[in-house]
């Protein structure tokens, strides 16, 4: 719904965004596709749809949605369709998988730590802290890769210009040198916002404030509406070494 609003995407077709996101990030048989031919067709459908939206917006007056901003922006209006679609896919995945899996992760973490769940229900003012701690503890994207632009020495290791470096966010977010008892889920952790789930520097996540806002509002509404959300079975993890999330998480909701 949020992505559809930001794209000014036809609201009645908004579930296509989730389906396309799952197509991009899942393995055969673990999402909306079973063969690579099916995957190619679904991604072609996605590209064609968004090229159509570009053509529609570029021939209309500038508006406030993201596609119109890309179509009319001085830095992006001459982009190739490959560049444009790369931006679209990044926004679709970043706006869906990460937030969705962090919401599920917060339910899972609170159920594994009932003392923290009780603390949250007793004091909803802990929601912002809980959001940061969940993003640290869950780490919805396990890693990212970069290419070194110059030779660099790091803790006795030489990284050469051109080397591809994988940064394991999921490891850094449990680093005991930064987070005391890093495997614990602690709603009152003082430095929870120092997590690296959003990246760092010029690569810091464009949508981080929106993600935090969505998670905060979701939990404000959960605490208003439900007495408890109980996990009633083991989660089924996403079949991926990149997306750290859940295919299913069975719960029982008490209103």
DALIN-V919825 format. One record per pair of residues at least 12 apart in sequence whose C-alpha atoms are under 7 Angstrom apart, sorted by sequence separation. I is the first residue (numbers start at 1). J is the second residue. D is the distance in whole Angstrom. If there is no record, write none. Layout:
i;j;d
I;J;D
I;J;D
This chain:
i;j;d
148;160;7
149;161;5
236;248;5
1;14;7
19;32;7
54;67;6
58;71;5
148;161;5
149;162;6
235;248;6
236;249;7
57;71;7
58;72;6
148;162;5
235;249;5
147;162;6
148;163;5
234;249;7
235;250;7
23;39;6
147;163;6
148;164;6
54;71;6
147;164;4
233;250;6
146;164;6
147;165;6
232;250;6
145;164;7
146;165;5
231;250;6
232;251;5
145;165;5
146;166;7
231;251;4
232;252;7
145;166;4
230;251;5
231;252;6
144;166;6
145;167;6
173;195;6
229;251;6
230;252;5
20;43;7
143;166;7
144;167;5
173;196;6
229;252;6
230;253;6
143;167;5
144;168;7
229;253;5
143;168;4
228;253;6
229;254;6
20;46;7
142;168;6
143;169;5
228;254;5
142;169;6
143;170;7
169;196;6
227;254;6
106;134;6
142;170;5
169;197;6
226;254;6
227;255;5
105;134;7
226;255;4
139;169;7
225;255;6
139;170;6
102;134;7
102;135;6
105;138;6
102;138;6
137;173;7
136;173;6
47;85;7
102;140;6
101;140;6
98;140;5
98;141;7
137;185;7
133;185;7
133;186;7
133;187;6
136;192;7
8;65;6
130;187;5
7;65;5
129;187;6
139;197;6
6;65;6
7;66;5
129;188;7
133;192;5
136;195;5
6;66;6
7;67;6
132;192;6
126;187;7
132;193;5
136;197;6
135;197;7
116;186;7
21;92;6
116;187;7
21;93;5
17;92;7
21;96;7
109;185;7
18;96;7
131;212;7
131;215;6
131;216;7
128;216;6
127;216;6
3;95;7
127;219;7
143;242;6
142;242;5
141;242;6
142;243;6
121;223;7
141;243;5
142;244;6
140;243;6
141;244;6
140;244;5
139;244;7
140;245;6
99;211;6
103;215;7
111;230;7
111;231;6
108;231;7
101;245;5
101;246;6
27;239;6
26;239;7
26;240;7
